[in-house]
Amino acid sequence: MSAAGSGTWNSPFTVSQANANQNGSTQTVEGYVVGQPTATNTVVTSNFPNDYALALADSPSETSPSNMIYVQIPSSFRSGYGLKSNPDLMEKKLKVTGSLTAYFSHSGVRDASAFEGVDGGTTDPTDPPPSYGEYYSSAEGKTGSELKQALHNIIDDHQTLSYSAVWDALRNTDEDPANSNNVLLLYTGRSQSKDTNGGGVDDWNREHVWAKSHGDFGTTQGPGTDLHHLRPTDVTVNSSRGNLDFDNGGSQHAEAPGNYYDHDSWEPRDEVKGDVARMIFYMAVRYEGDSGELDLEINNNVNNGSAPYHGKLSVLLEWHAEDPVDAREIRRNNIIFENYQGNRNPFIDHPEFAEMIW
């Protein structure tokens, strides 16, 4: 799978494929646990010193480090996949999703966002994606600000795209299931050719659901190119929405029936109200001001202007409840996770998180 891959569930990389593609892309790698790397050419197979790393190979009996890949284990996964705590994982098969980047000066997988045991040692590429229960394990039992911080730590540091790469990504994430040549536009619901993107009237372009002026991040890599809140929309409808906050009311948009707007707010059509709310929730959790990033927060106001705030929280929570998660959102979340960014929108997987935080 690559950043230009399709939305199908492609087979994971073998260890040898992952070793040959150390290009920083986010991929899923499948292999057998063969030990813990402690140096570039050293992999221990017993008396594991900690839970920080493991080595995978295409054969459970592999002993040559050159035929292995070294996997960095993030803190949220160490209790379940670190070898000091789980020595019985030796020779078991795992799938790991992360960035193909050197670790211990050796081919590696870093910043992993998902680990999954493979029953019976084989997987069928047509199987549905895993439940990602382990993905959220570090958030269990938490509420309020503690839950928000735990979710941030899980979805933080995703693989970012350039703004130009977003065009092709949206052709994949928002493909019309009834016509693979088209994308579905967010506010109008119109099915339109993937090739009619641009700046002309009736073209489609890239809508920032969290308005990019709310925090003034523009189209910079990170919040400006985060697929979890970027959607294809009609050019003139996008212009009408502008940087308006979200609220109920206003006049119906002539080109996008079911959408209403006035001088300070935008109300999307009923079919995507929940989608919009969950995208805003995601942005407020993903960007918390660490690593030099913006701190984006939801408030109960409109007219937020260039401040890093978006409203209106009380209305977004209503929309979230009124328009539950649907199959298209789940598909989109999976594609972004598997093919592009390596992170997920928690409010699609666990809608209950919204009320537990806000």
N, C-alpha and C positions, 0 to 999 in steps of 0.2 A: 504494500500500500504506500502511496506517496501523496503529497499535498495536492496532486492533480488526479488522484485516484477516483474511482467510481464509488457510488454509495452502496455497493454490494459488500457482503461479508467475505472479503478475500482471505486466503490462507495466510496465517502468520509467517513471518520470516523464520527460516531455520537459523541456527547459530552461524553457520558458514555464510549465509546470505547477509546476516547482520554484520558480521566481521568485514564483509566486502563493501558495506554501504555505511561507513562511519561519516555521515554527512550532516549530522545534527537534526535529521528529520525525526518525527515522532512515528514510531512503528511498534507493532506487537511482535515479540520474539518468543518462540517456543523451544524449549530444550529441557534436558535432564539436569538436576542439581548434582554437581560433582565436587563441591567443596566451597571453601571460603578463601578468596584472594587476600593475601596480606602484603604482597609486593608485586611488581611487574611480572616476575617469573616464578612466583611462589603461591601455591594453592594448598591449603591444609585440608585434610579430610577427617580430622577428629580434634578433640580438645579446642573447639572453636573459641576464639578470644572474645567475640562480641556478636551483635546482631546487625552489623552495619553493611554487610556485603555478602553476595554469593556468586558462584560461577556456574554458568550453564554450558552444556555441550550437546552435540547431536547424538552422542552415545553415552549411556550411563556408566560405561567403563573407561571413558576417556581420561587419560592422565597427562597429556601434553597441554600446557597453558596456551600454546599457540592456536589450539583448536577449540578454545573456550572463549566465552564472552563474560566480562565482569559486570555484575549488576549492583549498582548502588541502591541500598534499601532506605527509603525515606523513613523518618521517625514514626509516621503513622502506620507503617506496615511491619515494623521490626518485631513486634510481639507475635505476629502471625507467620512471618517468613524468615526471620533471622535464625541462623543455624545454631547459635548458642542456646536459644530457647526452644528450637525445633529440630534437633539433630536427626529425627526420623524423616526429614525431608530429603535426605541423601538418596539419590537415584530416583526420586519422584520427578514427574514431569510438570513443568510450570509454563504459563504464558505470562509475560511481563510486557506492559506498554510503557514506553518512555522514549527519551531522546537518545539516538545512536551517537554517543559522544564518548571520547576516551575517558577511562577511569583507571587509576593506578598506572598511567602511561601505557595503557593496554586498551584494545577495543572494548567498548563498554556500552551499558545502558544506564543513563543517569536521569534523575528527576522523574522516577517512575510514578505513574498515576493510577496503575491498576496491576494487581497480581491475581492470578487464578490458577488453582490446581487443575490438572487435566486428568480426569478419571480414566483409568485403563490405558493411559499413555498415548492416546490418539484423540484427535478432534476432527469433527466434520465441519468443513468451512461453511456449510449451509445451515449449521445450527444457529439459533438466535443468540444474541449477545448475552453474556453473563449478567447476573442481577446486580453486580457491583456492590453487594452488601459489604464486602471488606473495604471497599473504597471509602465508605462513610463510617468505618468502625471507630475512628478517633472522635467522632461527634456524638456517639451514643451517650445517652443520659444527660446531655447538656441542654440548656434552654437559654433564651435571652442573649446577652452579649457574649457569653461563653460559647454558645452554639454558633453564633455569627463568626467568632474568631476561629473556632475549630473548622468550620466550613471554608473560611478564607485560606487557612493553611493547607487544606486539601486541594483547592482549585487554583492556588497561586502559582506563579512562575510557569505559565503555559507556553507552549511553542507559538511564537507570534508570526504573523504573515505580513508581507508588504501590502500596501493599499491596492496596488495593481493586481496582486494575486487574489484579492477578494472577489474580483469579477468571476473567475473560474470556479472559486469555491461556492459562490451563491448559485451558480448554474447546477451544482451538485446538491447542495443542502436544500434548495427550494424548488427542485424539479417537480413538475406536475406529474403525479403518479398515473394520470390518464394519458399523458403525451410526453414522452421522454425528450422531445425537442423543445419543450417549453418550460418556463418557470411560472410559478404562481405569485402574483403581486400581493403584498401584505394588506394594504388598505382597500384596494378595489376587488381583490379576489380574482382578478382577470388572469387567464392563462395566455402567456405571450411568448413569442419565440425567444430562445436564449440568446440569439444573435442580435436582437434589437436593443442592446444596451447602449447608453450614450447620454447626450445632453439635449437631444431634440425633443420637441413636443411628441408625446405618446411613446417615447423611448422609456426604458426602465433604468433606474440608477440605484445607488447604494444608500439606503436610508439608515441613519444612526437613530435607533429607537431611543436610547439615552442621547438626547441632543448633544452634539459634539461641542457646542458653545457652553454647555453647562459644566464648567471646569476648563473650558477653552483648550481641549486636547486635540482638536482638529482631526487630521487623518494620520497622526503619528502611530507607529507600531506600538501595540498594546491596546489601550482603550479605543483608539481610533480605527483599529482593524480587527477588533474582537468579534468573531463570527456569531457569538451568542447573542449579540444585539444588533447585528447588521442584517437587513432584509432588502430584497428587491422591491421597489415601489415605482409607480408611475412618476415621471419627472415633475409634472405640474402639481400632482397631489403631494409629492414630497415637499415641493416649494411652499404649498399652502400650509402644511404642517409646520415647516420651519423649525423653530426651537421651542414650540409651545409645550408647556407642561400638560399633564393628562388630568382631565376632569370631565364630568358630565355636562352636556348642554351645548347651546349654540345653534347655528344654522347648518342645515344639511349641505354637504359638499356636492356641487352639481355633478362632478365627474366621478365621485366615489359615494354613491348612495349608502346610507347607514352610518356614515362618518359625519360628525358634527364638530363645528369649531367656532370660536369667537376670538376676541383680541388677546386672550391670555390662556386658552386651553384647547385641547384636541380630544375628542372622544372617538375611538376607533369603532368599527362595526362589531356587532355582538360576537361574531365568530372568532375574532382574534383578541378580544378584550383580555382574556386570561393570558394569552401568549405575550401580550405587551407587558402585563404586570410581572410575569415571571422573568422577562428579560431585564426589567428595571431592578427587580430583586437581586438577580445575579450580579449586575454591575455594582450594586451597593455592597455586596459581599466580596467580590473579586478585588476591588480597588479600595484598599484600606490605608494608603499613605505610607506603606513600607517600601523599601528598595527604591526610594526616590519617586514612587508613583503618586498619583493623586489620591486623595481620600474622598470618594464619592458617597454621598448619603442621601437617603430619601427623607423628605419632610412633608408637612401637610399644607404646603403653600403652592400657589401658582406665581407666575412672574418671577421665577428664580434667576432669570438673566444669565450672566456669565459665572455666577457662583457654582461651586461643585455640588449642587443639590438638584433633586428632581422631585416633583410632586405629581399627584397628590396622594399621599400614602393611604388615607382612609378609603379613597375611591379605588385605588389599585388593589387593595385587599378585597373589596367587594367584587371587582372584576375577576380576581383570582378564584373566588368561590363560585361565581356565577358561570364561568366558562372553564370547566375542568380540562386537565391535560388530555390531549387527543393523540392519535397514532402518528400524525404528521410531526408533532412536536417531539415525540419520542424518537422517531426516525432521524430527525434533524440533530437532536442531542447526541445520538449514537454516531452519526457521521462526523460531526465536529470532533468528538472524542477520539474516534478510531483513525480518522484520515487527516486531521489537520492540527488541532491544538493540544490534544492529550488531556483535556479537562472537560468537566461536565457542568451543566446547570443543575444544581441540587434541587431547585424548586420544581423541576419537571420530574425528577426521580422520587422526591419526597415532598409533595405539596404541603404537608403539614408543617414543614419547617418555617413557612412564612408566618403563621400565627404564633409559633413558638418563639420567634425572634421579635416580631413587631406587634 
